[in-house]
Amino acid sequence: MSRRRRLSPEERRLWEQVAATAVPLRPGLPPLPEAAAATAEPPRAAPPPATQGRRRAPPPEPPRITLDLAPDPHVALDRGHPHMDRRRFERLRRGRLVPEARLDLHGMTLEAAHAALTNFILAADASDLRLLLVITGKGRAPEGGVLPQRHGILRHSVPHWLGAPPLAGRILQVASAHQRHGGGGAYYVYLRRRR
């Protein structure tokens, strides 16, 4: 059973205004004891003692909470089933395969990074390359603000771009990079063999 919280004075005033305009369904019944207790005024706190000649300390700042609005894309990729040969996939995950080309998206805007990634994948596919490394970085913690912001926007966007046209049909596997190739801030992209 859940606990009931007490209404704040402002909420209580608002409730009393709404209750005053309500028309009872059965006018002859007395009010419930819970309702009477809920509308009773809570005891008021004693005013703080007067400070004579001393400055009041500023209130402490609320703790900064950073929320990541989307789960880590590397976790989702690691849970997925491999679409390629299992033995080769295990070598890929352990960092034993050497990428044939790499793209570093650090410092790019979303639009510039999306265009660079698309051009890079299409050029690599035209050159019959198979294993690519795309470096996104882990992203910076968002600056202060009221609304939570996604941490590492490129890191979250790249898997979506790779899974959408015109790139999706050319890609066999996307996997988290091994620590020696960038770890949580990079992806392996394994292209399909051209026919």
ABEGO torsion letter per residue (X at the ends): XBBBBBBBAAAAAAAAAAAAABBBABAABBBBAAAAAAABBBBBBBBBBBBBGBBBBBBBBBBBBBBBABBBAAAAAAABBBABBAAAAAAAAAGABBBABBBBABGBBAAAAAAAAAAAAAAAAAAGBABBBBBAEAEBBBBBEABBBBBGAAAAAAAAAAABOAAAAABABBBBBBAAAGEAABBBBBBBBBX
